[in-house]
Amino acid sequence: MTDGLLLLIIFVTSFAAVALTAHALQQSFDHKRRSGRNIRTAAETGLMPGTEAVAAADRVASNFDALSENNQPRALDTRLLRAGFPGAEAVTTFRRLRLAGVALAFSVAALAGYALMSIPTLVPVLGLGLAGAGVAYVVAGAVLDHLVASNQRQFKHLFPDFLDLLIVCVDTGLSLEAAIERVAAEFNKNNSVFGQYLSIINLEVRAGRPIHAALQNFAARTNIDEAKELATLFRQSQELGSSIIASLRAYSRQMRQMRMIRAEEKANELPIKMLLPLAGFLFPVNLIIVLVPVMIRIMGMFVNLTPGGAP
């Protein structure tokens, strides 16, 4: 009876994991297929590059307005937004995939316990299954946090390029909103997430939101300090009545200097970081190279020694 119950539990959880995974992947494939259809339609109708990304950014902006009211950085929807999954269906898809992973881990752990135990009983097997499910739940959150950190590093890498392109577009005579739209269209070709977040700035400005407030929301989406400083800079420029373009050039110059300072800091940290590998790998090898010949000669001397008084 116990064996049958265990096998039934494992079968049910495995079936639930497969069903949830298939449903979540089907939703993801449908979303990609709809996005591809929109891109083909935009190409056939002759729309400018990035227009389909702007339409996607419009959907993201409507979803972000609801997230901004919560203001909870550790909320699941905010973490998914910063990880590069801005759609409204991202939370549901992630929860289904995480539940499927938990069920699959439970099945694998329980089945392994059932196979390895000489006399399998219900409580130890279920305990192993619950332990595996807990590990899978924690791993899912850790993977999401890793994606958030990875996107944050990528946004930090792209932000100086965004600022330089913005200054170039402004210098050619474009307005600030038109320059942001042009730069967003360029980033949509290579990095759709960063380009979408830039397109949202224009959508918010067109809806009547001040540029500094739109940049503050952009900083909340990307979660990088450079964007927060840029939003503060625009707000101070508007309050003090100074030239935004001049402030933008000064901030771009400061960012280039800070990039050089950070590069010098990493270069100065390199000798300290190399100390442990050098001490752990090279020093023992050098010690062996120096001491082994000496030890061989000493051992040879002891072997050739004769007792005292011997002829």
C-alpha contacts under 8 A as a table, 3 or more apart, distances in Angstrom:
res1	aa1	res2	aa2	distance
1	M	4	G	5.23
1	M	5	L	6.20
2	T	5	L	5.11
2	T	6	L	6.16
2	T	121	T	6.80
2	T	122	L	6.41
3	D	6	L	5.17
3	D	7	L	6.19
3	D	120	P	7.62
3	D	121	T	7.76
4	G	7	L	5.18
4	G	8	L	6.07
5	L	8	L	5.04
5	L	9	I	6.20
6	L	9	I	5.18
6	L	10	I	6.24
6	L	122	L	6.68
6	L	125	V	7.94
7	L	10	I	5.09
7	L	11	F	6.05
8	L	11	F	5.09
8	L	12	V	6.13
9	I	12	V	5.24
9	I	13	T	6.22
10	I	13	T	5.33
10	I	14	S	6.07
10	I	106	F	7.80
10	I	107	S	5.03
10	I	110	A	6.96
10	I	111	L	6.94
11	F	14	S	5.15
11	F	15	F	6.08
11	F	107	S	7.61
12	V	15	F	5.17
12	V	16	A	6.14
13	T	16	A	5.04
13	T	17	A	6.11
13	T	103	A	5.29
13	T	104	L	6.73
13	T	106	F	7.38
13	T	107	S	6.11
14	S	17	A	5.07
14	S	18	V	6.27
14	S	103	A	6.44
14	S	104	L	5.62
14	S	107	S	5.89
15	F	18	V	5.21
15	F	19	A	6.11
16	A	19	A	5.11
16	A	20	L	6.03
16	A	100	A	6.87
16	A	103	A	6.99
17	A	20	L	5.30
17	A	21	T	6.06
17	A	99	L	7.27
17	A	100	A	4.03
17	A	101	G	6.61
17	A	102	V	7.82
17	A	103	A	5.33
17	A	104	L	5.46
18	V	21	T	5.19
18	V	22	A	6.07
18	V	100	A	6.92
18	V	104	L	7.95
19	A	22	A	5.19
19	A	23	H	6.18
19	A	100	A	7.96
20	L	23	H	5.16
20	L	24	A	6.13
20	L	96	R	5.85
20	L	97	L	6.66
20	L	99	L	7.60
20	L	100	A	5.55
21	T	24	A	5.20
21	T	25	L	6.06
21	T	96	R	7.03
21	T	97	L	5.72
21	T	100	A	5.84
22	A	25	L	5.20
22	A	26	Q	5.99
23	H	26	Q	5.06
23	H	27	Q	6.31
24	A	27	Q	5.18
24	A	28	S	6.32
24	A	93	T	5.39
24	A	96	R	6.40
24	A	97	L	6.45
25	L	28	S	4.95
25	L	29	F	6.10
26	Q	29	F	5.09
26	Q	30	D	6.09
27	Q	30	D	5.08
27	Q	31	H	6.19
27	Q	93	T	7.66
28	S	31	H	5.13
28	S	32	K	6.29
28	S	93	T	7.92
29	F	32	K	5.10
29	F	33	R	6.04
30	D	33	R	5.02
30	D	34	R	6.16
31	H	34	R	5.18
31	H	35	S	6.21
32	K	35	S	4.98
32	K	36	G	6.11
33	R	36	G	5.05
33	R	37	R	6.15
34	R	37	R	5.03
34	R	38	N	6.23
35	S	38	N	5.10
35	S	39	I	6.29
36	G	39	I	5.05
36	G	40	R	6.24
37	R	40	R	5.15
37	R	41	T	6.12
38	N	41	T	5.04
38	N	42	A	6.10
38	N	52	E	6.44
39	I	42	A	5.09
39	I	43	A	6.23
39	I	52	E	5.92
40	R	43	A	5.06
40	R	44	E	6.17
41	T	44	E	5.12
41	T	45	T	6.14
42	A	45	T	5.27
42	A	46	G	6.18
42	A	47	L	5.30
42	A	48	M	7.98
42	A	51	T	7.30
42	A	52	E	6.46
43	A	46	G	5.24
43	A	47	L	6.22
44	E	47	L	7.85
47	L	51	T	6.44
48	M	51	T	5.85
49	P	52	E	7.76
49	P	185	A	6.39
49	P	189	K	7.95
50	G	53	A	4.99
50	G	54	V	6.22
50	G	184	A	7.78
50	G	185	A	4.77
50	G	186	E	7.59
50	G	188	N	5.87
50	G	189	K	7.17
51	T	54	V	4.95
51	T	55	A	6.37
51	T	185	A	7.77
52	E	55	A	5.07
52	E	56	A	6.34
53	A	56	A	4.93
53	A	57	A	6.03
53	A	188	N	6.65
53	A	192	S	7.39
53	A	195	G	7.75
53	A	196	Q	6.28
53	A	199	S	7.93
54	V	57	A	4.78
54	V	58	D	6.19
54	V	196	Q	6.68
54	V	199	S	5.89
54	V	200	I	7.73
55	A	58	D	5.06
55	A	59	R	6.77
56	A	59	R	5.28
56	A	60	V	6.39
56	A	196	Q	7.26
57	A	60	V	4.83
57	A	61	A	5.96
57	A	196	Q	5.04
57	A	197	Y	6.95
57	A	199	S	6.09
57	A	200	I	5.65
58	D	61	A	5.08
58	D	62	S	6.41
58	D	200	I	6.73
58	D	203	L	6.95
59	R	62	S	5.32
59	R	63	N	6.42
59	R	87	G	7.48
60	V	63	N	5.07
60	V	64	F	6.01
60	V	86	P	5.86
60	V	87	G	6.07
60	V	88	A	7.70
60	V	200	I	7.67
61	A	64	F	4.91
61	A	65	D	6.27
61	A	200	I	5.88
61	A	203	L	7.67
61	A	204	E	7.84
62	S	65	D	5.43
62	S	66	A	7.15
63	N	66	A	5.62
63	N	67	L	6.67
63	N	86	P	7.71
63	N	87	G	7.19
63	N	88	A	6.14
64	F	67	L	4.86
64	F	68	S	6.02
64	F	86	P	7.99
65	D	68	S	5.20
65	D	69	E	6.81
66	A	69	E	5.61
66	A	70	N	7.32
67	L	70	N	5.53
67	L	71	N	6.86
67	L	77	D	7.32
67	L	78	T	6.81
68	S	71	N	5.36
68	S	217	N	7.92
72	Q	75	A	5.35
72	Q	78	T	7.22
73	P	78	T	6.06
73	P	79	R	7.03
74	R	78	T	6.77
74	R	79	R	6.35
75	A	78	T	5.32
75	A	79	R	6.21
76	L	79	R	5.11
76	L	80	L	6.12
76	L	91	V	7.06
77	D	80	L	5.09
77	D	81	L	6.12
77	D	90	A	7.68
77	D	91	V	5.97
78	T	81	L	5.00
78	T	82	R	6.28
78	T	221	R	7.95
79	R	82	R	5.17
79	R	83	A	6.03
79	R	144	L	7.43
79	R	145	D	7.46
79	R	148	V	6.76
80	L	83	A	4.86
80	L	84	G	6.39
80	L	85	F	5.21
80	L	86	P	6.58
80	L	90	A	7.04
80	L	91	V	7.27
80	L	144	L	7.37
80	L	148	V	7.70
81	L	84	G	5.44
81	L	85	F	5.07
81	L	86	P	4.44
81	L	87	G	7.78
81	L	221	R	6.82
82	R	85	F	7.25
82	R	86	P	7.68
82	R	148	V	5.56
82	R	151	N	7.12
82	R	152	Q	7.68
82	R	221	R	5.81
82	R	222	T	5.97
82	R	223	N	7.37
83	A	144	L	6.88
83	A	145	D	7.69
83	A	147	L	5.17
83	A	148	V	4.17
83	A	149	A	7.74
83	A	150	S	7.90
83	A	151	N	6.05
84	G	147	L	7.96
84	G	148	V	7.67
84	G	151	N	7.14
84	G	193	V	6.03
85	F	90	A	6.01
86	P	90	A	6.81
87	G	90	A	5.32
88	A	91	V	6.88
89	E	92	T	5.44
89	E	93	T	6.22
90	A	93	T	5.13
90	A	94	F	6.00
91	V	94	F	5.21
91	V	95	R	6.14
92	T	95	R	5.21
92	T	96	R	6.21
93	T	96	R	5.21
93	T	97	L	6.16
94	F	97	L	5.10
94	F	98	R	5.97
95	R	98	R	5.06
95	R	99	L	5.98
96	R	99	L	5.05
96	R	100	A	6.02
97	L	100	A	4.96
97	L	101	G	6.09
98	R	101	G	4.99
98	R	102	V	6.12
98	R	136	A	7.87
98	R	137	Y	6.68
98	R	140	A	6.24
99	L	102	V	5.02
99	L	103	A	6.13
99	L	137	Y	7.93
100	A	103	A	5.11
100	A	104	L	6.04
101	G	104	L	5.05
101	G	105	A	6.00
101	G	133	A	7.87
101	G	136	A	6.29
101	G	137	Y	7.59
102	V	105	A	5.14
102	V	106	F	6.07
102	V	132	G	7.62
102	V	133	A	4.60
102	V	134	G	7.23
102	V	136	A	5.30
102	V	137	Y	5.94
103	A	106	F	5.03
103	A	107	S	6.21
103	A	133	A	6.59
104	L	107	S	5.07
104	L	108	V	6.18
104	L	133	A	7.85
105	A	108	V	5.12
105	A	109	A	5.99
105	A	129	G	7.17
105	A	132	G	5.31
105	A	133	A	5.25
105	A	136	A	6.25
106	F	109	A	5.30
106	F	110	A	5.93
106	F	128	L	7.72
106	F	129	G	4.21
106	F	130	L	5.98
106	F	131	A	7.62
106	F	132	G	5.35
106	F	133	A	4.80
107	S	110	A	5.18
107	S	111	L	5.88
107	S	129	G	6.42
108	V	111	L	5.13
108	V	112	A	6.01
108	V	129	G	7.38
108	V	132	G	7.86
109	A	112	A	5.09
109	A	113	G	6.16
109	A	125	V	7.97
109	A	128	L	5.73
109	A	129	G	4.77
109	A	131	A	7.84
109	A	132	G	5.59
110	A	113	G	5.09
110	A	114	Y	6.05
110	A	125	V	5.21
110	A	126	L	6.20
110	A	127	G	7.98
110	A	128	L	5.75
110	A	129	G	4.39
111	L	114	Y	4.95
111	L	115	A	6.11
111	L	125	V	7.81
112	A	115	A	5.15
112	A	116	L	6.05
113	G	116	L	5.22
113	G	117	M	5.91
113	G	120	P	7.54
113	G	124	P	7.75
113	G	125	V	5.46
113	G	128	L	6.62
114	Y	117	M	5.65
114	Y	120	P	5.49
114	Y	125	V	6.14
115	A	118	S	7.84
115	A	120	P	7.89
117	M	120	P	5.18
120	P	124	P	7.63
120	P	125	V	6.97
121	T	124	P	6.13
121	T	125	V	6.39
122	L	125	V	5.50
122	L	126	L	6.06
123	V	126	L	5.22
123	V	127	G	6.02
124	P	127	G	4.91
124	P	128	L	6.23
125	V	128	L	5.20
125	V	129	G	6.22
126	L	129	G	4.90
126	L	130	L	6.07
127	G	130	L	5.13
127	G	131	A	6.14
128	L	131	A	5.03
128	L	132	G	6.21
129	G	132	G	5.14
129	G	133	A	6.17
130	L	133	A	4.93
130	L	134	G	6.11
131	A	134	G	5.13
131	A	135	V	6.29
132	G	135	V	5.11
132	G	136	A	6.23
133	A	136	A	5.09
133	A	137	Y	6.21
134	G	137	Y	5.09
134	G	138	V	6.31
135	V	138	V	5.21
135	V	139	V	6.08
136	A	139	V	5.00
136	A	140	A	6.16
137	Y	140	A	5.30
137	Y	141	G	6.68
138	V	141	G	5.31
138	V	142	A	6.23
139	V	142	A	4.90
139	V	143	V	6.06
140	A	143	V	5.20
140	A	144	L	6.35
141	G	144	L	5.11
141	G	145	D	6.23
142	A	145	D	5.06
142	A	146	H	6.12
143	V	146	H	4.97
143	V	147	L	6.30
144	L	147	L	5.12
144	L	148	V	6.29
145	D	148	V	4.96
145	D	149	A	6.21
146	H	149	A	5.12
146	H	150	S	6.03
147	L	150	S	4.94
147	L	151	N	6.05
148	V	151	N	5.24
148	V	152	Q	6.10
149	A	152	Q	4.97
149	A	153	R	6.26
150	S	153	R	5.23
150	S	154	Q	6.29
151	N	154	Q	4.93
151	N	155	F	6.02
152	Q	155	F	5.07
152	Q	156	K	6.19
152	Q	222	T	6.45
152	Q	223	N	6.75
152	Q	224	I	6.58
153	R	156	K	5.10
153	R	157	H	6.24
154	Q	157	H	5.00
154	Q	158	L	6.23
155	F	158	L	5.04
155	F	159	F	5.89
155	F	194	F	6.99
155	F	222	T	6.79
155	F	224	I	7.41
156	K	159	F	5.30
156	K	160	P	7.54
156	K	224	I	6.59
156	K	226	E	7.52
157	H	160	P	6.83
157	H	161	D	7.83
158	L	161	D	5.37
158	L	162	F	6.30
159	F	162	F	4.95
159	F	163	L	6.26
159	F	226	E	7.57
159	F	227	A	7.84
160	P	163	L	5.03
160	P	164	D	6.21
160	P	252	S	7.50
160	P	255	M	7.17
160	P	256	R	7.79
161	D	164	D	5.13
161	D	165	L	6.10
162	F	165	L	5.24
162	F	166	L	6.01
162	F	183	V	6.92
163	L	166	L	5.00
163	L	167	I	6.30
163	L	252	S	6.54
164	D	167	I	5.22
164	D	168	V	6.28
164	D	252	S	7.00
165	L	168	V	5.02
165	L	169	C	6.17
165	L	183	V	6.49
166	L	169	C	5.21
166	L	170	V	6.20
166	L	176	L	7.97
166	L	179	A	5.86
166	L	180	I	6.42
166	L	183	V	6.49
167	I	170	V	5.05
167	I	171	D	6.05
167	I	245	I	7.80
167	I	248	L	7.40
167	I	249	R	7.00
168	V	171	D	5.12
168	V	172	T	6.46
169	C	172	T	5.25
169	C	173	G	6.93
169	C	174	L	5.95
169	C	179	A	5.34
169	C	182	R	7.85
169	C	183	V	7.99
170	V	173	G	5.38
170	V	174	L	4.97
170	V	175	S	6.22
170	V	176	L	6.46
170	V	179	A	6.11
170	V	245	I	7.80
171	D	174	L	7.25
174	L	178	A	5.91
174	L	179	A	5.71
175	S	178	A	5.17
175	S	179	A	5.93
176	L	179	A	5.02
176	L	180	I	6.20
177	E	180	I	5.18
177	E	181	E	6.24
177	E	202	N	6.32
177	E	205	V	7.83
178	A	181	E	5.01
178	A	182	R	6.13
179	A	182	R	5.08
179	A	183	V	6.14
180	I	183	V	5.14
180	I	184	A	5.95
180	I	198	L	7.07
180	I	199	S	7.66
180	I	201	I	7.90
180	I	202	N	7.10
181	E	184	A	5.05
181	E	185	A	6.23
181	E	198	L	7.56
181	E	199	S	6.34
181	E	202	N	6.49
182	R	185	A	5.17
182	R	186	E	6.52
183	V	186	E	5.08
183	V	187	F	6.31
184	A	187	F	5.09
184	A	188	N	6.05
184	A	194	F	8.00
184	A	195	G	4.84
184	A	196	Q	7.21
184	A	198	L	5.35
184	A	199	S	5.68
185	A	188	N	5.09
185	A	189	K	6.90
185	A	195	G	6.76
185	A	199	S	7.87
186	E	189	K	5.62
186	E	190	N	7.43
186	E	195	G	7.60
187	F	190	N	5.44
187	F	191	N	5.49
187	F	192	S	6.70
187	F	194	F	6.80
187	F	195	G	4.77
188	N	191	N	5.46
188	N	192	S	4.53
188	N	193	V	7.58
188	N	194	F	7.36
188	N	195	G	4.48
188	N	196	Q	6.81
189	K	192	S	6.68
191	N	194	F	5.70
191	N	195	G	6.09
192	S	195	G	4.96
192	S	196	Q	5.87
193	V	196	Q	5.13
193	V	197	Y	6.30
194	F	197	Y	5.16
194	F	198	L	6.28
195	G	198	L	5.04
195	G	199	S	6.14
196	Q	199	S	4.94
196	Q	200	I	6.27
197	Y	200	I	5.16
197	Y	201	I	6.93
197	Y	218	F	6.49
197	Y	221	R	7.38
198	L	201	I	5.37
198	L	202	N	7.26
198	L	218	F	7.31
199	S	202	N	5.41
199	S	203	L	6.51
200	I	203	L	4.92
200	I	204	E	6.10
200	I	218	F	7.85
201	I	204	E	5.26
201	I	205	V	6.23
201	I	211	I	7.64
201	I	214	A	5.28
201	I	215	L	6.61
201	I	218	F	6.86
202	N	205	V	5.04
202	N	206	R	6.07
203	L	206	R	5.16
203	L	207	A	6.22
204	E	207	A	5.01
204	E	208	G	6.58
204	E	209	R	5.50
204	E	214	A	6.03
205	V	208	G	5.23
205	V	209	R	4.83
205	V	210	P	6.04
205	V	211	I	6.04
205	V	214	A	6.68
206	R	209	R	7.20
209	R	213	A	6.50
209	R	214	A	6.48
210	P	213	A	5.29
210	P	214	A	6.31
211	I	214	A	5.04
211	I	215	L	6.15
211	I	234	F	7.51
212	H	215	L	4.99
212	H	216	Q	6.13
212	H	231	A	5.07
212	H	232	T	7.14
212	H	234	F	5.45
212	H	235	R	5.33
213	A	216	Q	4.93
213	A	217	N	6.36
213	A	231	A	7.26
214	A	217	N	5.15
214	A	218	F	6.24
215	L	218	F	4.78
215	L	219	A	6.12
215	L	227	A	7.11
215	L	228	K	7.57
215	L	230	L	7.39
215	L	231	A	5.03
216	Q	219	A	4.98
216	Q	220	A	6.27
216	Q	227	A	7.49
216	Q	228	K	6.21
216	Q	231	A	5.37
216	Q	232	T	7.93
217	N	220	A	4.92
217	N	221	R	6.25
218	F	221	R	5.09
218	F	222	T	6.22
218	F	227	A	7.12
219	A	222	T	5.22
219	A	223	N	5.37
219	A	224	I	6.19
219	A	225	D	7.48
219	A	227	A	4.84
219	A	228	K	5.19
219	A	231	A	7.62
220	A	223	N	5.08
220	A	224	I	7.87
220	A	228	K	7.91
222	T	227	A	7.80
223	N	227	A	7.78
224	I	227	A	5.76
224	I	228	K	6.77
225	D	228	K	5.05
225	D	229	E	6.19
226	E	229	E	5.15
226	E	230	L	6.21
227	A	230	L	4.98
227	A	231	A	6.25
228	K	231	A	5.17
228	K	232	T	6.29
229	E	232	T	5.05
229	E	233	L	6.06
230	L	233	L	4.93
230	L	234	F	6.28
230	L	251	Y	7.84
231	A	234	F	5.24
231	A	235	R	6.26
232	T	235	R	5.09
232	T	236	Q	6.15
233	L	236	Q	5.24
233	L	237	S	6.11
233	L	247	S	7.28
234	F	237	S	5.06
234	F	238	Q	6.20
234	F	244	I	6.59
234	F	247	S	7.99
235	R	238	Q	5.22
235	R	239	E	6.17
236	Q	239	E	5.07
236	Q	240	L	5.93
237	S	240	L	5.28
237	S	241	G	5.65
237	S	242	S	5.02
237	S	243	S	6.57
237	S	244	I	5.84
237	S	247	S	7.28
238	Q	241	G	5.11
238	Q	242	S	6.71
238	Q	244	I	7.54
242	S	247	S	7.77
243	S	246	A	5.34
243	S	247	S	6.30
244	I	247	S	5.02
244	I	248	L	5.98
245	I	248	L	4.90
245	I	249	R	6.24
246	A	249	R	5.17
246	A	250	A	6.26
247	S	250	A	5.08
247	S	251	Y	6.08
248	L	251	Y	5.09
248	L	252	S	6.09
249	R	252	S	5.04
249	R	253	R	6.20
250	A	253	R	5.12
250	A	254	Q	6.17
251	Y	254	Q	4.92
251	Y	255	M	6.09
252	S	255	M	5.04
252	S	256	R	6.33
253	R	256	R	5.22
253	R	257	Q	6.37
254	Q	257	Q	5.06
254	Q	258	M	6.11
255	M	258	M	4.92
255	M	259	R	6.03
256	R	259	R	5.03
256	R	260	M	6.34
257	Q	260	M	5.13
257	Q	261	I	6.21
258	M	261	I	4.89
258	M	262	R	6.07
259	R	262	R	5.15
259	R	263	A	6.19
260	M	263	A	5.03
260	M	264	E	6.21
261	I	264	E	5.06
261	I	265	E	6.16
262	R	265	E	4.96
262	R	266	K	6.24
263	A	266	K	5.19
263	A	267	A	6.21
264	E	267	A	4.95
264	E	268	N	6.12
265	E	268	N	5.08
265	E	269	E	6.18
266	K	269	E	5.03
266	K	270	L	6.28
267	A	270	L	5.27
267	A	271	P	7.91
268	N	271	P	6.68
268	N	272	I	7.94
269	E	272	I	5.51
269	E	273	K	6.28
270	L	273	K	5.08
270	L	274	M	6.09
271	P	274	M	5.09
271	P	275	L	6.28
272	I	275	L	5.21
272	I	276	L	7.80
273	K	276	L	6.58
273	K	277	P	7.84
274	M	277	P	5.53
274	M	278	L	6.11
275	L	278	L	5.23
275	L	279	A	6.04
276	L	279	A	5.08
276	L	280	G	5.87
277	P	280	G	5.02
277	P	281	F	5.84
277	P	282	L	7.57
278	L	281	F	5.50
278	L	282	L	5.10
278	L	283	F	6.52
279	A	282	L	6.02
279	A	283	F	5.15
279	A	284	P	7.60
280	G	283	F	6.41
280	G	284	P	6.96
281	F	284	P	6.08
281	F	285	V	6.75
282	L	285	V	5.26
282	L	286	N	6.19
283	F	286	N	5.15
283	F	287	L	6.04
284	P	287	L	4.93
284	P	288	I	6.16
285	V	288	I	5.14
285	V	289	I	6.21
286	N	289	I	5.02
286	N	290	V	6.20
287	L	290	V	5.22
287	L	291	L	5.97
288	I	291	L	5.23
288	I	292	V	5.55
289	I	292	V	5.89
289	I	293	P	7.35
290	V	293	P	6.67
290	V	294	V	7.27
291	L	294	V	5.23
291	L	295	M	6.06
292	V	295	M	5.07
292	V	296	I	6.12
293	P	296	I	5.09
293	P	297	R	6.32
294	V	297	R	5.25
294	V	298	I	6.23
295	M	298	I	5.05
295	M	299	M	6.07
296	I	299	M	5.17
296	I	300	G	6.14
297	R	300	G	4.98
297	R	301	M	6.25
298	I	301	M	5.09
298	I	302	F	6.38
299	M	302	F	5.12
299	M	303	V	6.23
300	G	303	V	5.11
300	G	304	N	6.27
301	M	304	N	5.26
301	M	305	L	6.26
302	F	305	L	5.28
306	T	310	A	7.03
307	P	310	A	5.94
